[in-house]
């Protein structure tokens, strides 16, 4: 059976909330008997909820595909 794990890819300082946040990727590891390599199926920021709770959504990672973290 496949295993899904959220792994930290990068830790950086978010300019919107002014603290360190983790850029995470959900990785699916196939069962041992399958020849496939691990696949990334999702991304998230560890503080996206706090960042988007204000008057306007600010989470650059969650809402902006041109953000530099997308091109890692």
Buried (B, 14 or more C-beta within 10 A) or exposed (E): EEEEEBEEBEEEEBEBBEEEBBBBBBBBBBEEEEEEEBEEEEBBBBBBEBBBEEEEBBBBBBEEEEBEBEEE
